[in-house]
Amino acid sequence: MQLYSQRSMQSPYWNEYMETMPREQLDALHLRRLQRLIKYAYERIPMYRDFYDQANVKPEDIKTLQDFIEKIPAIDKPDVLRYQEGNCPPFGDSVVKDSEDYWSFYFQTSGTTGTPLKEIGYYRDMVTNGWVSNWWAHGIRPRDIIYFAFPFGTFMAFWAAYHSAAALGVQIISSGGATTEQRVKQIIELKPTVLLCTPTYALRLAEVTRELGIDPAQTSIRIVSSAGEPGYVLPSIRESVEKAWGAKAIDLYGVSELWGCDAWHCPVHLDRLHLTETVAYGIALDEDGRLVPEGGQGEWMLTNFVNIMPLIKYRTHDIVEWHKEPCDCGRTWIWLRNGVLGRTDQMIIIKGTNVYPAAIHSIIGERKGLTENLEIHIYAEEEGSALTVRVEAHPEVSRDQHEELRISLADDLRYRIGVAIKVEIVSPQSLPRYEVKAKRVFDHRKEN
């Protein structure tokens, strides 16, 4: 408590100066930082020297933010992987040369879409992210106790949360490799006030808590903080978790390899996520690489201002609706409406219609009689791709009603998505449960 003044304890801002900086000043700051970062990367990281030489661009060519958008080439995960697999693996030519003395942390992406990307980090980068800003904005203070309900592996996001919690000064409880039942018992015994896990696992914990004869809404948890998958910026998921735990649910979006490039839940508008602009620069571009007007939808491109392995104009493949006007919460930071709307690399074309799994997930989440557990399966057919959606019925729904639910959902999806999608209603608790990220999309088109 002595680390914070009474005034700062009452403030809704972790960093009021930066969180409320006028947009004109923010953009001027971003330009200066981008200019320095591009020069730094060009001189010290072989990958960027190659990219910029191939694009015939030099650091001194970037005089405006528009120059950055038009002249700096975007990079993608396969580009970084290619340079990591070259000289001196595991990081190869994707990091600052001769920076080994500052390699504090090793992480990697999950590799669910291919070879995992290696991530190297410096300690300072671990706490310059959106976790603390998010927690502080929603009333989490040093007196709180955060329960980390996941095993610590090479997944970077919750490690960053761990170090941020230490910086905030809260008490930390790490459940490590405990089973779900053991975690429930620890929550009952140790009385944490904040639960940290993925949205899927928050629901699984609540499910097991009820199986043990305990109402999760009667526990000490007052806030559920999550990341790692589509979360509480979507009303259906937020309402499910808040009802289960009798607690406030707050969201954080991030991309594992993009240290610090987080967007977190606005405390006033629950359909908005604010980009952490202290450490990140974000823009939305169309398919031709042109800037999407404010309020429009495009692919989210991010740059993180870190020391060892910066990613400059990095393709997230996430489709967002972005806004730069100030928010009613008092912050001037860019905000995204409804978080991630879809992914460019998960778009499926069915009979000429672009279909995003995220849109299907959102529609299903609005319907009564179904749980949040679902799977989307993609198959190849003679006429192109086809989708099958498997959704669990709620335990309180009788089996006689399953067919009625199936027909109703199929009709709703056809009307709102624009194409026919096969629907299967499966029994409660028949789909897999996950402790970290849930796997929702299964692509069978390349199977024999």
N, C-alpha and C positions, 0 to 999 in steps of 0.2 A: 504494500500500500504506500510506503514512503517514496516509491519511485514516481508516483503520479500526484499532481496537485489536485485539489478538490475540483477546480474548474475543469481540468482535463478529464476527470472521471465523469463529469456530467455532459461533456461535449459529445455530440453524435459523430464526430469526425476523429479518425485516428491521425490524419494529417490534413488539418483544415486548410492550410495554405495551398497544398497541391490539389486537394479534392474540390476546391471552389475556385481555382484559378480561371480567369476568363479564357474563352476558347482561343482568342487571338494570341494571347500569351502562351497558352499550351502548345499551339501549333508552331509558334516561333521557337519554343524550347525543343519540340520534337525535331524541327529542321536542324538545329545546331547539333543535337545528339546524333541524328542520322548521318550528318556530314562527318562527324568525328568517327563514328562507328564504321562507316564505309571505308574511310581512309585507313583506319586501324586494321580492318579485315583484309583489305587489299594488300597491305604491306606485310601482314603476319600469318595469313591463312591461305595456303596454296589453292584451296578450292575456290575461294572468292577471286583470287587473281585470275584463275582460268575463266571463271564465269564472266567477269567484267571485260577481260581482254577479248573473249569471243563475241561479246555484245558491243565491242568497240566503245566502251565507256570508261572514263577515268574518274576518280573521286572528285576532282575539281570541277567536273561537269555538273554536279548536283548543287544547283544554286537555289532551287525552290522545291517545295513539296511536290509540285507538278512534275519537275524533273525526276524526282525519285519515282513517281508513279509511272512515268513514260519511259525512262531510260534504264532503270535498274531491273535486271531480269529476275523473275520469280524463281524460287527454288522449291523443289519437292523432295519428299522423303527418299525416293529412289536415287536422286542426285547425291544426297548426303551419304547414303549407303554405299554408293559406288566409290566415293572418295575414302570412306572408312575401310573399305576392303583392299585399298591400294597399299601404299607404303606404310610401314610401322603400324600394323593393326594393334589394338582394336579400334583406335580412333583415326588412324591414318592422317590424311591431309584435310580433315574437317575441323581441326582445332588449331589454336595458336601454337606455332612451333616453339619448342623449348619452354613449354609452360608446365612441365611435369611437377614442379614444386608446388603448384597451386591446384593439383587434382585432388580435391578433398572427398568427392563422392562419385560412385559409379552406379548408374541405373540403366535400364533399357526399357523400350516399349514392349507391349505384350506380345507383339509379333503375330497377332491373330490374322493379319492380312499378308504375311510373308516374313522375311528375315527381320528380326528385331533390330531397331536402331539403338546404337550405343549412345549413352548420355553421360557426359562428364560435368561435374559441377564444382564450384568454389563455395566455401562456407557462406560468404556474404550473400550470394545469390539465393541461398535457401530461405532467407527470411524477408527478401524484398519482393513479396508477392501479395496476392489479394486476400489471403486467409485472414490476416490480422485486421485489415480494413473491413472485411465482411463481418467478422465476429464483433468488432467494436461497434459498427453501425447498428447491429441488432442487439446490443445491450450486454454482450459477454464481457466480463471484467476479471481482473486478477483473482477475485474471490471464487470464481467458478471452478468446477472440476470437469475436465473433458475426458471422456472414456473413448479410447481408440479401439474400435471393434473390428480389427482386421489383423492378419499376420503380416509382419514386416518382411518384405522381400525386395525385389529390384524395381518395384512400381514406385515411381518418383513422387506422385502427387501427395500421398499421405505422409511420406517422410517430410516433405516441405511443410505440411500441416503440423507435424510434430515439432519441428524447429520453430515454427511461427508461434505455436502454443507456449513454448519455452520463452520466446521473446516477449510475449504478452504477459507472462508471469502467472498463468493459471496453474493449478495442480493437474498433473497428467497421470492417467491410468492407462497402461498399455496391456491389452489382453493377450498379445502374442499369439501363440498357437492354441489357445483355449478353444474348446468346443462351443457351439452355440448355447447349449444348456449351461455350461460353466460360465459363459459370459452373462447370461441372464441372472445367475446366482450372484455374480460379482456386482452387477448393477444394483441388485436388491441390498446386498451387504454394504457396499462402499458408497452408495448414494451419489453418484455423479450427477451433475446438472445438465451436461451437454453430451449428446451421443454423436460420434463421428463415424460414418461408414457410407457405403453406397446406398442409394435409394432402395434398390432391390433387397439388400441385406437388412435395412431398417425394417422392412415389412416382414422379412423372415424372422428376425429377432422378436418382433411383436407376436408373430404366429406361435413361436416356441414358448414365449412367455405365457400366452393364454393356455397352451397345452399343459403347462406346469401349474395351472390353476391361479395364475396371477394376472390381474388386469394391468397391461403396460401403461395405461393412462393414469394409474394410481402410483407409479414409481416417481423417483426424484427427477427424472428427465424433464427439463422445461424447453430445451431446444434440440432439434435434430439437425445436424449440419452434414451435408453430403456433397459428393462430387463423383466423377468417374463415369457417369452415364446420364442420359436425359433425366432431369430431376424436377425440383419443386417449382421451377418457373412455369411448369405445365400444371394447370389447376387440378387435373384428375390425380396426378401422382402426389402433389402437395396435400390435397384434401385427404387422400388415403392414409398418408403417414401421420398427418396431424390428428386425424380421428383415432388412429390406432394408439398413438402415444400421448394424446392430450397435450401436445407440445407444439411449439412453433417450428416449422420446417424451413431451413434456409439453404440456398443453392450456391454452387460455385462451378463455373465452367473453365476448363483448361485443356491444354494439349501437352502431353507429358514432356515431349522434347523441347517445348518452348518455355523454358524456365521463366516464371514470373508473369507470363501472358495469361492472366486470369481475368474472368469477368464474373462478378458476384452480385448477389441478390439485392436489389434496391429495397431499402426498408419501408418505402412509401408505396411504390407501384410494384406489385408482386409479379407482374408480367415482364419486368425489365431486369437485365443484367448489366452492370457497369464495368467497363474495361478498366483495369488497374493501370492508369496512364503514367504513374510514377516510373514504371519499368517497361512499358510496352507501347508500341505504336500500331494502330490497326486501321485498315481500309477495306472497303468492300468493292470488288471489281467484277465486271461482267465477263462473259466468255472470251471476249476479245482483249481483255486486259485494261479496259477503260473504267474509270471511276464511276461507280453507281451513285446517282444523286441521293442526297440524304433522304431517308424514309423509304428507299428502294431496297431490293433484295439482290444479293450477289455473294460471291465466294469471299470468305473472311481471310484476309492476308495479314499476317502478324510479323512484327519484328521485336525481338527481345534485346534489351540493352544489358547484356551480360559480358563477362570478361573472357572466358576460355573457349566456349563453343556458341557464339551468337548465331542466330538464324535470322537472316535479313530477307524481308518480303517472302515469307514462307507460306506455302499453300497449305491451309488446314483442310481443304475440301469440304468445309462446313458452309452451308447456305444460311445467311442471316439477313435480318432486316435491321439496318443500322441508322442511328439518329445522333446528331451532334448538338441539338439544342439543349440548354440547361434543363435539369430535372427539378421537379417540385421538392425533392429531398434536399436541395441546395447544392448538389454536385453538378459540375460542368463536364464530367467525364462522359465519353461516348457510351451510349446504352443500346442494347439489343433487345428488340421486342420478341418475347416468347423464346429466347435462347436460340438454339440450333433448329432450323426448320427442316433441314434435310442435308444430305451429303452428295456431292457431285459423283463420288466413286461408288455410291450405293443406289444411284438412280436406275430404275428399271423401266425399259420402254415396253409397254404392253399394248399392242394394236395401235401404235402411234401415240400413246399417251404416256407422259413422264410420271412415274410413280415413285414416291419416296417412302421407305419404311417408316420414317418418323411421323409422316402424316397418318399412316394406318394406325400406328401406336396411339397417337393423340385421339383419334376418333373412337377407338376401342375404350380408351380410358374414360370417355364421357358416358358410357353406357352402364346402366344398372344390371345386376345379375351376373356380372363377370368380374374376375379378379384381375390384378395387374400382371399376372403371369401369362405370357404369350410367346409364341414362336412364329416367325415369318419364313417360309420356305420358298425358294425360287427354283423353278424347274425349266428345262428346255423342252419345247414342243415344236411340232412341224411349222406352226404359224408364228413362232417366236417364243418369248418368255411367258411364263405363267406363275401365278402366286397361289400358295395355300397358307392360310392363317389358322393356327391352332391356339385356342384360348380356353383357359380354365373357367368352368362355371363356379359361381360362388357357392360355398357349402350350404347356404340356406335355400338354394334353388333346387327344386325337386328334379329328378331325372326326366320326368314327363315334360318338363318345360324346355329341355335342351334343344329340341328341334325348332321350337318357336323362336328361341334365342338365335339359333343359327340362321334361320331365314331372315329374321329382322336385321341382324348384323350384316348379312350378305347384301341385302337390299340397300342398307344405309351406305355401305362401302361403294357399291356400284353407283349410287346417286352422287355421292360426294367426291369420289376419286375419279369416276368417269369410265371405269371398266369393270368387268366381272372378276371377282376374286373368290376363290373357293374358301369356305369357312368350315372348320371343324371345332365343335365344342367338346372339350375333354373333361374328365372327372376332376374334382378338386384335388389339389396336391399331387397331380400326376406328372406335371412338368418339373424339370430339374430346378433345384435351389442353388444359389450362388452366394459365396461369401465376399467376393470383391465385385468384379464387373460381370453382369449377366450377359450371356450370349443370346441374342434375340433373332438374328438374321442368319440363315443357313442357305448358302448358294450351292445348288446341286448341278448346275449347268455343265460343269467340266467333268462330272463323274461318268464313268463308263456304264 
